[in-house]
Amino acid sequence: MTTTTILDQILTLLNYIHRRLRLVFLLEAMTATSLEGLVERWALR
């Protein structure tokens, strides 16, 4: 195995992890905002 292929594999893996994390953060942000909206609506009652 050459150094370039190892580096390529590491970069690919990091890219994949980064993309997954971004999706998780997006989902968490969306659920957090919707939860906050629900709490606000409930508090306004």
C-alpha positions as CSV (number, residue, x, y, z in Angstrom):
1,M,0.0,0.0,0.0
2,T,1.3,3.4,-0.9
3,T,1.0,6.5,1.2
4,T,-1.3,8.2,-1.3
5,T,-3.9,5.4,-1.2
6,I,-3.9,5.4,2.6
7,L,-4.3,9.2,2.6
8,D,-7.1,8.8,0.1
9,Q,-8.9,6.3,2.3
10,I,-8.5,8.5,5.4
11,L,-9.9,11.5,3.5
12,T,-12.8,9.5,2.1
13,L,-13.6,8.3,5.6
14,L,-13.4,11.8,7.1
15,N,-15.6,13.1,4.3
16,Y,-18.2,10.4,5.0
17,I,-18.1,11.1,8.8
18,H,-18.4,14.8,8.2
19,R,-21.4,14.3,5.9
20,R,-23.1,12.0,8.5
21,L,-22.5,14.5,11.3
22,R,-23.9,17.3,9.3
23,L,-27.1,15.3,8.7
24,V,-27.3,14.5,12.4
25,F,-26.8,18.2,13.3
26,L,-29.4,19.3,10.8
27,L,-31.9,16.8,12.2
28,E,-31.1,17.8,15.8
29,A,-31.5,21.5,14.9
30,M,-34.8,20.9,13.2
31,T,-36.2,18.8,16.1
32,A,-34.9,21.3,18.6
33,T,-36.5,24.3,16.9
34,S,-39.8,22.4,16.5
35,L,-39.7,21.4,20.2
36,E,-39.0,25.0,21.2
37,G,-41.9,26.1,19.0
38,L,-44.2,23.6,20.7
39,V,-43.1,24.7,24.2
40,E,-43.6,28.3,23.3
41,R,-47.1,27.5,21.9
42,W,-47.9,25.5,25.0
43,A,-46.6,28.3,27.3
44,L,-48.7,30.9,25.5
45,R,-51.9,29.0,26.2
